[in-house]
Amino acid sequence: MELALLYSGGKDSSLAALLLDSFYDVRLVTAHFGVTDDWQHAEHAADALGYPFETVDLDLDVATEAADRMRSDGYPRNGIQRVHEHALEVVAADADVTAVADGTRRDDRVPSVSRAQAQSLEDRHGVDYLSPLSGFGRGAVDRLVEASFELESGPSESVPKADYEGELRAVLAERHGERAVEEVFPDHTQTYVRGLK
């Protein structure tokens, strides 16, 4: 069975790939807007883990809408949620996919997928939606990741990544200035998977 896993090259989506690998033919998929070449970081991580990789194009209007929402809100949560929902829709529409998955965890505030959203996605696209980390808290994920991967960790601005954040930062800066990026995105730590242990 073919499964498309939304993939950023970070610890959560990489761990999700390992957990799903026994049951599915896992394909790592990075959704992007074409604003930056950050998707290449995910491709390198996928290669290091030995999984097939591809990209899908997202609608740039969604990035613009998300950036404007983040600016209005003063925080990134709703914008990132909007982009994640759009990415799941795009990937689920792929006729060759039996299932779609992501690396969302039990403790994540964003992105998240409600039960109703998951059921709607499944019904409309004829796929299974899986969130293999939804029962795992941060501590459990961190311990499994530590045992499984060679990681790079550090401030979000300096660690390679292919999640939605890099492109949303670029769109936000273009539309509202660099100061808006500093005001919207709090300082936080990012991880990037360099390979298996």
Backbone as a chain_set.jsonl record, in Angstrom:
{"seq": "MELALLYSGGKDSSLAALLLDSFYDVRLVTAHFGVTDDWQHAEHAADALGYPFETVDLDLDVATEAADRMRSDGYPRNGIQRVHEHALEVVAADADVTAVADGTRRDDRVPSVSRAQAQSLEDRHGVDYLSPLSGFGRGAVDRLVEASFELESGPSESVPKADYEGELRAVLAERHGERAVEEVFPDHTQTYVRGLK", "coords": {"N": [[0.845, -1.178, 0.0], [0.53, 2.165, -0.857], [1.828, 4.994, 0.71], [1.766, 8.427, 1.383], [3.734, 10.599, 3.08], [3.691, 13.625, 4.688], [6.517, 15.574, 4.72], [9.235, 17.073, 6.393], [11.9, 16.838, 6.941], [12.573, 16.972, 9.532], [12.6, 15.803, 13.004], [10.093, 14.709, 13.847], [8.498, 14.022, 11.548], [10.302, 12.275, 10.391], [10.499, 10.235, 12.313], [7.864, 9.342, 12.187], [7.909, 8.198, 9.64], [9.588, 5.958, 10.072], [7.994, 4.479, 11.853], [5.783, 3.832, 10.275], [6.816, 2.336, 8.249], [6.851, -0.49, 8.341], [4.382, -1.271, 7.496], [3.524, 0.054, 5.211], [4.346, 1.219, 1.865], [6.353, 3.673, 2.04], [6.436, 6.975, 1.005], [8.106, 9.968, 0.985], [6.946, 13.23, 1.134], [7.3, 16.54, 0.311], [5.619, 19.474, 0.631], [5.387, 22.528, -1.031], [5.617, 26.086, -1.786], [7.172, 27.162, -3.765], [8.585, 29.422, -3.211], [10.992, 29.496, -1.851], [14.013, 27.481, -1.888], [13.949, 25.62, 0.108], [12.86, 23.067, 0.261], [14.77, 21.322, -0.602], [16.296, 20.609, 1.582], [14.724, 18.716, 2.879], [14.754, 16.747, 0.931], [17.446, 15.913, 1.005], [17.54, 14.854, 3.603], [15.673, 12.77, 3.332], [17.015, 11.17, 1.456], [19.207, 10.437, 3.051], [17.932, 8.798, 4.853], [16.986, 6.84, 3.236], [14.54, 6.778, 1.835], [12.036, 7.062, -0.777], [11.427, 10.177, -2.426], [9.504, 13.116, -3.04], [8.181, 16.213, -4.336], [5.371, 18.401, -3.925], [3.398, 20.932, -5.38], [2.076, 23.788, -3.842], [-0.674, 26.113, -3.576], [0.088, 29.399, -4.119], [-1.482, 31.51, -3.309], [-2.577, 30.606, -0.95], [-0.397, 30.72, 0.775], [-0.023, 33.478, 0.867], [-2.461, 34.3, 2.012], [-2.17, 32.982, 4.476], [0.122, 34.254, 5.528], [-0.798, 36.886, 5.777], [-2.8, 36.474, 7.653], [-1.286, 35.599, 9.839], [0.148, 37.92, 10.395], [-1.928, 39.637, 11.094], [-2.954, 38.269, 13.338], [-0.713, 38.211, 14.969], [0.786, 36.067, 15.67], [1.988, 32.794, 14.61], [0.304, 30.516, 14.505], [-2.445, 30.068, 13.346], [-2.0, 30.586, 10.649], [-0.068, 28.647, 9.934], [-1.565, 26.369, 10.455], [-3.555, 26.597, 8.486], [-2.024, 26.266, 6.143], [-1.067, 23.665, 6.522], [-3.432, 22.133, 6.414], [-4.149, 22.646, 3.751], [-1.962, 21.45, 2.447], [-2.33, 18.731, 3.139], [-4.731, 18.261, 1.776], [-3.927, 18.577, -0.918], [-2.025, 16.509, -1.215], [-3.609, 14.282, -0.563], [-5.305, 14.214, -2.725], [-3.947, 12.92, -4.701], [-4.127, 10.373, -6.967], [-2.733, 7.97, -6.81], [-2.306, 7.296, -4.201], [-2.825, 5.455, -1.291], [-2.934, 6.069, 1.356], [-2.474, 8.92, 3.502], [-0.247, 10.73, 5.599], [1.079, 12.393, 8.526], [3.433, 14.027, 10.722], [2.332, 14.862, 13.134], [2.074, 15.322, 16.652], [0.78, 14.177, 19.853], [0.907, 16.297, 21.711], [1.105, 18.577, 20.168], [0.253, 21.892, 19.377], [-0.092, 23.123, 17.015], [0.758, 22.141, 13.7], [-2.499, 20.607, 13.712], [-4.853, 17.926, 13.402], [-8.175, 17.48, 13.481], [-10.555, 14.994, 14.579], [-12.905, 15.124, 13.04], [-11.948, 16.539, 10.79], [-10.092, 14.685, 9.801], [-11.752, 12.51, 9.147], [-13.349, 13.707, 7.173], [-11.436, 14.274, 5.194], [-10.655, 11.67, 4.527], [-13.114, 10.601, 3.584], [-13.755, 12.288, 1.395], [-11.58, 11.944, -0.346], [-11.047, 9.259, -0.528], [-8.99, 7.976, 0.888], [-6.838, 6.742, 3.538], [-6.224, 8.486, 6.528], [-3.427, 8.959, 8.502], [-1.884, 9.421, 11.619], [0.712, 8.72, 13.071], [2.116, 9.502, 15.364], [0.329, 10.503, 17.141], [-0.373, 9.519, 19.62], [1.851, 9.854, 21.118], [3.725, 11.635, 23.489], [5.847, 14.562, 23.916], [8.216, 13.869, 25.334], [8.426, 11.06, 24.948], [8.683, 10.966, 22.153], [11.094, 12.378, 21.862], [12.905, 10.621, 23.138], [12.765, 8.325, 21.486], [13.619, 9.417, 19.074], [16.224, 10.22, 19.753], [17.402, 7.738, 20.047], [17.341, 6.829, 17.463], [18.199, 8.614, 15.364], [20.736, 10.664, 13.78], [21.093, 13.952, 14.612], [20.698, 17.466, 13.903], [20.41, 20.317, 15.809], [19.013, 23.431, 16.814], [18.634, 27.073, 16.882], [15.735, 28.172, 15.117], [16.154, 29.847, 12.907], [18.682, 29.183, 11.986], [18.984, 26.454, 11.505], [18.814, 23.976, 8.994], [15.777, 23.461, 7.224], [12.638, 22.181, 6.014], [10.048, 22.723, 6.474], [6.872, 24.439, 6.65], [7.52, 26.892, 7.615], [9.844, 28.364, 6.702], [9.207, 29.3, 4.091], [6.873, 30.717, 4.663], [7.891, 32.69, 6.321], [9.395, 34.102, 4.421], [7.387, 35.037, 2.648], [5.878, 36.574, 4.416], [7.792, 38.531, 5.122], [8.17, 39.758, 2.631], [5.629, 40.858, 2.163], [5.024, 42.323, 4.475], [7.342, 43.244, 5.675], [10.595, 42.788, 7.261], [10.55, 43.172, 10.007], [8.03, 42.321, 10.757], [8.26, 39.578, 10.617], [9.934, 39.012, 12.804], [8.227, 39.835, 14.816], [6.068, 38.1, 14.615], [6.983, 35.382, 14.638], [7.997, 33.418, 17.284], [11.068, 32.88, 19.14], [12.458, 29.7, 18.688], [13.405, 26.225, 18.877], [14.731, 24.158, 16.323], [14.85, 21.021, 14.58], [16.857, 18.885, 12.535], [17.191, 16.079, 10.532], [20.018, 14.177, 10.038], [20.694, 11.594, 9.438], [20.46, 8.006, 9.993], [21.123, 6.358, 13.129]], "CA": [[0.0, 0.0, 0.0], [1.324, 3.382, -1.019], [1.532, 6.046, 1.682], [2.486, 9.691, 1.228], [3.935, 11.224, 4.382], [4.166, 15.008, 4.63], [7.87, 15.436, 5.258], [10.002, 18.309, 6.525], [13.296, 16.559, 7.246], [12.731, 17.08, 10.974], [12.539, 14.576, 13.793], [8.76, 14.125, 13.957], [8.1, 13.343, 10.31], [11.24, 11.166, 10.183], [10.069, 9.153, 13.195], [6.617, 8.822, 11.617], [8.289, 7.317, 8.52], [10.07, 4.685, 10.627], [6.881, 3.75, 12.45], [4.862, 3.381, 9.226], [7.565, 1.585, 7.246], [6.54, -1.925, 8.384], [3.034, -1.533, 6.992], [3.261, 0.78, 3.971], [5.425, 1.701, 1.013], [6.379, 5.074, 2.448], [7.006, 7.989, 0.108], [8.181, 11.236, 1.699], [6.456, 14.284, 0.246], [7.407, 17.893, 0.834], [4.729, 20.416, -0.04], [6.006, 23.855, -0.986], [5.014, 27.14, -2.607], [8.111, 27.626, -4.775], [9.114, 30.721, -2.787], [12.398, 29.237, -1.518], [14.431, 26.121, -2.234], [14.064, 24.879, 1.373], [12.457, 21.674, 0.061], [15.967, 20.512, -0.84], [16.744, 20.065, 2.872], [13.953, 17.487, 3.091], [15.241, 15.747, -0.029], [18.707, 15.376, 1.528], [17.218, 14.009, 4.757], [15.031, 11.554, 2.804], [18.091, 10.358, 0.883], [19.992, 9.888, 4.152], [17.139, 7.742, 5.49], [16.729, 5.796, 2.247], [13.148, 6.762, 1.383], [11.723, 7.837, -1.978], [11.068, 11.558, -2.099], [8.964, 13.97, -4.099], [7.576, 17.463, -3.892], [4.109, 18.813, -4.531], [3.236, 22.385, -5.396], [0.921, 24.355, -3.163], [-1.212, 27.347, -4.134], [0.75, 30.56, -3.512], [-2.509, 32.336, -2.654], [-2.736, 30.098, 0.423], [0.718, 31.283, 1.547], [-0.316, 34.903, 1.05], [-3.546, 34.347, 2.994], [-1.619, 32.57, 5.767], [1.022, 35.312, 6.011], [-1.621, 38.017, 6.206], [-3.478, 36.058, 8.886], [-0.287, 35.599, 10.904], [0.431, 39.324, 10.698], [-3.105, 40.147, 11.794], [-3.032, 37.605, 14.643], [0.481, 38.475, 15.767], [1.432, 34.787, 15.947], [1.928, 31.98, 13.386], [-0.505, 29.303, 14.639], [-3.541, 29.894, 12.392], [-1.434, 30.536, 9.302], [0.546, 27.329, 9.735], [-2.662, 25.404, 10.396], [-4.18, 26.721, 7.156], [-1.114, 25.681, 5.154], [-1.039, 22.209, 6.729], [-4.681, 21.591, 5.884], [-4.035, 22.719, 2.294], [-0.993, 20.435, 2.016], [-2.982, 17.429, 3.236], [-5.704, 18.168, 0.679], [-3.211, 18.396, -2.178], [-1.425, 15.176, -1.227], [-4.685, 13.288, -0.563], [-5.93, 14.197, -4.053], [-3.123, 12.089, -5.577], [-4.862, 9.127, -7.24], [-1.892, 6.802, -6.547], [-2.061, 7.207, -2.77], [-3.788, 4.721, -0.469], [-2.992, 6.72, 2.663], [-1.648, 10.097, 3.75], [0.14, 10.801, 7.009], [1.939, 13.497, 8.921], [4.175, 13.788, 11.951], [1.77, 15.585, 14.268], [2.142, 14.598, 17.926], [-0.318, 14.402, 20.798], [1.038, 17.579, 22.402], [1.218, 19.707, 19.234], [-0.846, 22.859, 19.272], [-0.239, 23.375, 15.583], [-0.558, 21.861, 13.141], [-3.246, 19.48, 14.26], [-5.956, 17.48, 12.558], [-9.252, 16.98, 14.339], [-11.203, 13.768, 14.126], [-13.825, 15.485, 11.956], [-11.146, 16.868, 9.602], [-9.517, 13.438, 9.292], [-12.829, 11.747, 8.517], [-13.731, 14.41, 5.95], [-10.361, 14.04, 4.232], [-10.767, 10.273, 4.097], [-14.343, 10.413, 2.808], [-13.716, 13.032, 0.134], [-10.491, 11.531, -1.233], [-10.928, 7.803, -0.573], [-7.695, 7.581, 1.441], [-6.738, 6.679, 4.99], [-5.352, 9.498, 7.131], [-2.723, 8.403, 9.65], [-1.036, 10.292, 12.428], [1.294, 7.69, 13.94], [2.67, 10.034, 16.613], [-0.737, 11.177, 17.886], [-0.412, 9.012, 20.988], [3.158, 10.061, 21.743], [4.068, 12.948, 24.024], [7.151, 15.078, 23.512], [9.292, 13.091, 25.945], [8.542, 9.769, 24.264], [9.227, 11.232, 20.825], [12.503, 12.749, 22.001], [13.694, 9.434, 23.448], [12.834, 7.489, 20.285], [14.445, 10.14, 18.101], [17.611, 10.147, 20.234], [17.887, 6.384, 19.796], [17.219, 6.467, 16.051], [18.703, 9.535, 14.341], [21.758, 11.696, 13.945], [20.323, 15.194, 14.497], [21.213, 18.815, 14.104], [19.394, 21.051, 16.548], [19.413, 24.787, 17.124], [17.623, 28.098, 16.61], [15.004, 27.944, 13.872], [16.7, 30.629, 11.795], [19.979, 28.699, 11.538], [18.98, 25.024, 11.212], [18.119, 23.691, 7.733], [14.452, 22.888, 7.413], [11.764, 22.244, 4.844], [8.66, 22.838, 6.887], [6.206, 25.597, 6.05], [7.962, 28.128, 8.241], [10.781, 29.143, 5.904], [8.516, 30.009, 3.018], [5.951, 31.691, 5.244], [8.713, 33.825, 6.744], [9.749, 34.87, 3.223], [6.181, 35.725, 2.171], [5.563, 37.585, 5.422], [8.769, 39.614, 4.972], [7.893, 40.46, 1.378], [4.359, 41.584, 2.24], [4.881, 43.169, 5.66], [8.646, 43.671, 6.164], [11.351, 41.88, 8.137], [10.13, 43.344, 11.408], [6.832, 41.502, 10.969], [8.712, 38.204, 10.862], [10.396, 38.975, 14.19], [7.089, 40.013, 15.712], [5.131, 36.971, 14.501], [7.579, 34.091, 14.974], [8.793, 33.4, 18.518], [12.29, 32.082, 19.09], [12.228, 28.297, 19.001], [14.425, 25.286, 18.419], [14.381, 23.335, 15.164], [15.719, 19.866, 14.385], [17.036, 18.409, 11.162], [17.726, 14.727, 10.57], [21.189, 13.979, 9.179], [20.783, 10.184, 9.078], [20.144, 7.02, 11.024], [22.24, 5.937, 14.013]], "C": [[0.885, 1.235, 0.0], [0.871, 4.45, -0.033], [2.391, 7.257, 1.399], [2.534, 10.382, 2.581], [4.431, 12.644, 4.177], [5.484, 15.082, 5.393], [8.631, 16.758, 5.241], [11.498, 18.075, 6.672], [13.591, 16.66, 8.732], [12.49, 15.764, 11.683], [11.164, 13.919, 13.785], [8.356, 13.379, 12.69], [9.042, 12.182, 9.988], [10.863, 9.972, 11.058], [8.771, 8.528, 12.683], [6.92, 7.86, 10.467], [8.751, 5.959, 9.036], [8.923, 3.842, 11.181], [5.945, 3.159, 11.396], [5.499, 2.403, 8.246], [7.232, 0.094, 7.216], [5.226, -2.269, 7.693], [2.757, -0.944, 5.609], [4.537, 0.957, 3.151], [5.442, 3.211, 1.202], [7.099, 5.917, 1.41], [6.969, 9.304, 0.87], [7.873, 12.364, 0.725], [6.589, 15.628, 0.948], [6.55, 18.81, -0.024], [5.336, 21.807, 0.088], [5.342, 24.799, -1.982], [5.926, 27.624, -3.726], [8.724, 28.982, -4.46], [10.602, 30.609, -2.465], [12.749, 27.833, -2.017], [14.635, 25.27, -0.975], [13.694, 23.411, 1.234], [13.665, 20.763, -0.131], [16.515, 19.922, 0.459], [16.011, 18.757, 3.18], [14.431, 16.388, 2.154], [16.532, 15.107, 0.466], [18.466, 14.453, 2.727], [16.58, 12.698, 4.303], [16.067, 10.619, 2.208], [18.903, 9.685, 1.989], [19.261, 8.746, 4.854], [16.773, 6.62, 4.534], [15.29, 5.685, 1.769], [12.988, 7.5, 0.058], [11.16, 9.199, -1.583], [10.455, 12.239, -3.309], [8.442, 15.259, -3.487], [6.216, 17.624, -4.555], [4.006, 20.321, -4.395], [1.954, 22.786, -4.69], [0.537, 25.67, -3.828], [-0.611, 28.538, -3.391], [-0.257, 31.486, -2.831], [-2.743, 31.885, -1.212], [-1.613, 30.637, 1.306], [0.479, 32.757, 1.85], [-1.397, 35.089, 2.113], [-3.02, 34.013, 4.389], [-0.722, 33.656, 6.356], [0.227, 36.516, 6.513], [-2.347, 37.698, 7.51], [-2.504, 36.089, 10.061], [0.029, 37.023, 11.34], [-0.71, 39.928, 11.514], [-3.211, 39.577, 13.203], [-1.886, 37.996, 15.563], [1.209, 37.205, 16.18], [1.185, 33.859, 14.758], [0.9, 30.848, 13.379], [-1.561, 29.115, 13.545], [-3.05, 29.838, 10.95], [-0.821, 29.184, 8.998], [-0.536, 26.252, 9.645], [-3.32, 25.415, 9.02], [-3.319, 26.046, 6.092], [-1.085, 24.156, 5.296], [-2.297, 21.548, 6.165], [-4.661, 21.58, 4.35], [-3.092, 21.638, 1.769], [-1.606, 19.036, 2.083], [-3.985, 17.219, 2.104], [-5.011, 17.871, -0.649], [-2.644, 16.983, -2.282], [-2.507, 14.093, -1.289], [-5.357, 13.17, -1.923], [-5.149, 13.351, -5.055], [-3.79, 10.724, -5.731], [-4.054, 7.874, -6.894], [-1.674, 6.535, -5.064], [-3.192, 6.458, -2.081], [-4.008, 5.434, 0.858], [-2.107, 7.96, 2.667], [-1.38, 10.16, 5.246], [0.94, 12.059, 7.255], [2.605, 13.148, 10.245], [3.631, 14.549, 13.136], [1.758, 14.689, 15.501], [0.95, 14.945, 18.811], [-0.281, 15.808, 21.39], [1.124, 18.789, 21.475], [-0.009, 20.609, 19.315], [-1.144, 23.143, 17.806], [0.929, 22.728, 14.859], [-1.2, 20.685, 13.861], [-4.371, 19.142, 13.289], [-7.007, 16.884, 13.481], [-9.819, 15.688, 13.76], [-12.132, 14.055, 12.941], [-13.07, 15.814, 10.67], [-10.578, 15.601, 8.971], [-10.581, 12.628, 8.557], [-13.275, 12.39, 7.201], [-12.696, 14.188, 4.85], [-10.454, 12.632, 3.66], [-11.98, 10.064, 3.189], [-14.272, 11.077, 1.436], [-12.68, 12.507, -0.855], [-10.308, 10.014, -1.314], [-9.566, 7.296, -0.114], [-7.834, 7.377, 2.944], [-5.844, 7.818, 5.437], [-4.751, 8.888, 8.388], [-1.869, 9.466, 10.328], [-0.355, 9.405, 13.469], [1.872, 8.201, 15.257], [1.598, 10.635, 17.517], [-0.884, 10.675, 19.318], [0.869, 9.246, 21.764], [3.296, 11.496, 22.255], [5.482, 13.339, 23.609], [8.308, 14.249, 24.066], [9.515, 11.755, 25.254], [9.144, 9.953, 22.879], [10.719, 11.532, 20.922], [13.383, 11.536, 22.297], [13.838, 8.517, 22.23], [13.72, 8.126, 19.214], [15.913, 10.038, 18.475], [18.22, 8.777, 19.934], [17.99, 6.053, 18.309], [18.014, 7.32, 15.067], [19.933, 10.317, 14.777], [21.054, 13.017, 13.655], [21.202, 16.424, 14.542], [20.084, 19.58, 14.773], [19.913, 22.439, 16.857], [18.303, 25.774, 16.837], [17.02, 27.924, 15.21], [15.633, 28.662, 12.678], [17.972, 30.02, 11.207], [20.024, 27.22, 11.161], [18.235, 24.79, 9.901], [16.761, 23.067, 8.01], [13.639, 23.027, 6.136], [10.311, 22.224, 5.276], [8.073, 24.108, 6.281], [6.818, 26.924, 6.501], [8.868, 28.988, 7.359], [10.107, 29.944, 4.808], [7.534, 31.041, 3.563], [6.699, 32.908, 5.778], [9.043, 34.723, 5.546], [8.553, 35.654, 2.694], [5.802, 36.843, 3.132], [6.501, 38.783, 5.302], [8.497, 40.433, 3.712], [6.652, 41.344, 1.49], [4.329, 42.62, 3.37], [6.21, 43.638, 6.254], [9.275, 42.693, 7.14], [10.918, 41.983, 9.592], [8.898, 42.487, 11.721], [7.21, 40.056, 11.268], [9.155, 38.057, 12.314], [9.24, 39.064, 15.175], [6.176, 38.782, 15.735], [5.729, 35.67, 15.008], [8.392, 34.179, 16.264], [10.086, 32.613, 18.297], [11.942, 30.647, 19.465], [13.319, 27.446, 18.377], [13.886, 24.424, 17.291], [15.313, 22.128, 15.132], [15.754, 19.495, 12.921], [17.732, 17.052, 11.228], [18.852, 14.583, 9.547], [21.347, 12.524, 8.739], [20.37, 9.305, 10.236], [21.357, 6.744, 11.901], [22.603, 4.509, 13.703]], "O": [[1.854, 1.332, 0.754], [-0.314, 4.771, 0.052], [3.599, 7.139, 1.198], [1.497, 10.71, 3.158], [5.476, 12.852, 3.561], [5.56, 14.702, 6.562], [8.672, 17.463, 4.233], [12.285, 19.012, 6.543], [14.73, 16.457, 9.154], [12.211, 14.742, 11.055], [11.073, 12.693, 13.723], [7.919, 12.23, 12.757], [8.62, 11.203, 9.372], [10.903, 8.83, 10.602], [8.606, 7.31, 12.743], [6.266, 6.826, 10.334], [8.355, 4.924, 8.502], [8.895, 2.625, 10.994], [5.375, 2.09, 11.61], [4.798, 1.721, 7.499], [7.325, -0.528, 6.158], [4.986, -3.426, 7.345], [1.849, -1.399, 4.914], [5.65, 0.86, 3.669], [4.648, 3.934, 0.601], [8.217, 5.612, 0.997], [5.912, 9.713, 1.351], [8.452, 12.449, -0.358], [6.058, 15.827, 2.041], [6.733, 18.908, -1.237], [5.749, 22.218, 1.173], [4.615, 24.381, -2.883], [5.497, 28.422, -4.56], [9.313, 29.62, -5.332], [11.379, 31.514, -2.768], [11.888, 27.1, -2.503], [15.406, 24.31, -0.993], [14.168, 22.585, 2.014], [13.592, 19.566, 0.146], [17.13, 18.855, 0.443], [16.611, 17.807, 3.682], [14.504, 15.223, 2.546], [16.7, 13.892, 0.36], [19.101, 13.407, 2.853], [16.908, 11.634, 4.828], [16.011, 9.408, 2.426], [19.247, 8.507, 1.884], [19.893, 7.834, 5.387], [16.304, 5.566, 4.962], [14.861, 4.613, 1.341], [13.716, 8.457, -0.21], [10.508, 9.348, -0.55], [10.835, 11.976, -4.45], [8.285, 15.37, -2.271], [5.952, 17.052, -5.613], [4.469, 20.906, -3.417], [0.892, 22.203, -4.91], [1.333, 26.264, -4.556], [-0.78, 28.669, -2.178], [0.09, 32.174, -1.87], [-3.073, 32.702, -0.352], [-1.85, 30.977, 2.465], [0.747, 33.224, 2.957], [-1.266, 35.929, 3.003], [-3.375, 34.672, 5.366], [-0.799, 33.945, 7.55], [0.55, 37.091, 7.552], [-2.489, 38.565, 8.372], [-2.851, 36.548, 11.149], [0.162, 37.294, 12.534], [-0.484, 40.636, 12.495], [-3.519, 40.3, 14.15], [-2.057, 38.101, 16.778], [2.156, 37.265, 16.965], [0.269, 34.103, 13.972], [0.651, 30.271, 12.321], [-1.561, 28.08, 12.878], [-3.62, 29.125, 10.124], [-1.032, 28.634, 7.917], [-0.426, 25.326, 8.841], [-3.607, 24.358, 8.457], [-3.838, 25.331, 5.235], [-1.079, 23.441, 4.294], [-2.214, 20.511, 5.508], [-5.104, 20.615, 3.727], [-3.385, 20.986, 0.766], [-1.415, 18.238, 1.165], [-4.076, 16.128, 1.542], [-5.458, 17.014, -1.411], [-2.77, 16.336, -3.322], [-2.341, 13.095, -1.991], [-5.923, 12.123, -2.239], [-5.642, 13.091, -6.152], [-3.992, 10.008, -4.75], [-4.641, 6.809, -6.702], [-0.923, 5.626, -4.71], [-4.367, 6.781, -2.26], [-5.105, 5.415, 1.416], [-1.122, 8.04, 1.933], [-2.186, 9.7, 6.055], [1.418, 12.708, 6.324], [2.356, 12.085, 10.812], [4.381, 14.859, 14.062], [1.482, 13.492, 15.428], [0.211, 15.891, 18.539], [-1.325, 16.439, 21.553], [1.207, 19.92, 21.954], [-1.149, 20.143, 19.321], [-2.289, 23.37, 17.416], [2.039, 22.77, 15.389], [-0.534, 19.887, 14.52], [-4.779, 19.965, 12.47], [-6.752, 15.901, 14.177], [-9.584, 15.348, 12.6], [-12.14, 13.314, 11.958], [-13.494, 15.421, 9.584], [-10.58, 15.458, 7.748], [-10.332, 12.12, 7.464], [-13.547, 11.687, 6.228], [-13.056, 13.941, 3.699], [-10.344, 12.435, 2.45], [-11.874, 9.42, 2.145], [-14.685, 10.492, 0.435], [-12.872, 12.609, -2.067], [-9.488, 9.538, -2.099], [-9.045, 6.317, -0.648], [-8.825, 7.789, 3.547], [-4.823, 8.094, 4.808], [-5.471, 8.364, 9.239], [-1.226, 10.29, 9.677], [-0.795, 9.344, 14.618], [2.096, 7.412, 16.175], [1.922, 11.216, 18.553], [-1.476, 11.365, 20.148], [0.966, 8.88, 22.936], [3.014, 12.451, 21.531], [6.215, 12.54, 23.026], [9.268, 13.961, 23.351], [10.653, 11.36, 25.003], [10.016, 9.186, 22.471], [11.514, 10.998, 20.149], [14.489, 11.432, 21.767], [14.922, 7.993, 21.976], [14.479, 7.435, 18.534], [16.758, 9.797, 17.614], [19.403, 8.67, 19.61], [18.663, 5.09, 17.939], [18.461, 6.812, 14.039], [20.144, 10.59, 15.959], [20.481, 13.191, 12.579], [22.284, 16.429, 15.128], [18.932, 19.495, 14.347], [21.1, 22.62, 17.129], [17.166, 25.381, 16.579], [17.715, 27.576, 14.256], [15.639, 28.135, 11.565], [18.314, 30.301, 10.059], [20.998, 26.772, 10.557], [17.15, 25.335, 9.702], [16.614, 22.247, 8.917], [13.918, 23.878, 5.291], [9.442, 21.763, 4.535], [8.728, 24.773, 5.479], [6.651, 27.95, 5.842], [8.683, 30.202, 7.276], [10.4, 31.125, 4.618], [7.381, 32.119, 2.987], [6.199, 34.03, 5.698], [8.978, 35.949, 5.643], [8.696, 36.821, 2.33], [5.444, 37.939, 2.702], [6.054, 39.927, 5.373], [8.585, 41.661, 3.732], [6.633, 42.457, 0.964], [3.69, 43.664, 3.243], [6.206, 44.365, 7.247], [8.591, 41.88, 7.762], [10.92, 40.99, 10.32], [8.755, 41.989, 12.837], [6.56, 39.39, 12.073], [8.794, 37.086, 12.979], [9.27, 38.445, 16.238], [5.582, 38.467, 16.766], [5.066, 34.926, 15.731], [9.366, 34.929, 16.333], [10.181, 31.791, 17.387], [11.223, 30.404, 20.434], [14.048, 27.877, 17.484], [12.725, 24.014, 17.306], [16.446, 22.207, 15.608], [14.815, 19.752, 12.168], [18.749, 16.903, 11.906], [18.667, 14.831, 8.356], [22.056, 12.247, 7.772], [19.986, 9.78, 11.304], [22.495, 6.885, 11.453], [23.511, 3.954, 14.323]]}, "num_chains": 1, "name": "protein.A"}
